[in-house]
Amino acid sequence: QVQLVESGGGLVQAGGSLRLSCAASGNIFSYNVMAWYRQAPGKQRELVSRITSTGFSNYADSVKGRFTISRDNAKNTVYLQMNSLRPEDTAFYYCAFSQSGVDYWGKGTLVTVSS
């Protein structure tokens, strides 16, 4: 089992920045993938960004150039630095952890961007 604890959400004005963190604990294998998803009201959950334990990362087109994902393997923690935030970035952001074909999810943290 793997447990995920997210932090860093909040209210920010358009153009501002926020940093999300997600710490994983439990039975963690050396190769895994950590990701951030988001779900806005009335919309489906979508992948924002993901990063493997070897450092490979990718991003949704909507956040490229504004968001940066990183991780600290020693702390089993993934970060999402979000810059130039827009009102359409408003959503619940969920941390996800995958290893050996099993997915784990955090409870989510709310990001609200005011115009």
Steps between C-alpha positions, in 0.01 A plus 500: 500500500603857428362810667506845342476835676454813289551859603533845349164582350323827559365819351716709270443782254544447129865527408609375840680184605443203725706195585336167570673220687415135537684266733474125455559249776466127540627215288673691222693330222802653331316557170176689520312784339358800680253730335261787547148490367231762529126509484299816453131518587294322237806371316686173482822444687799575280871437519700814571850356521685186592855408590672166534748411771766516226411861428300478179213746499221621276229762512155576373512753218292742705770535767822473298732790570307598815517194726807305604496158660790375709565236759729414786545125498667499840183651646259322263349839433378658178453871447302703250611858459218691336576843355295743295184347636176557315139479615461188287761329718247501783440137602561235757852372447567137578830327552533153351761233561547194282721196540477143376166568336334633814377859531459698818328836536518787739192673635556812293574862568297791369661766284290807432621770262306824510482736203 
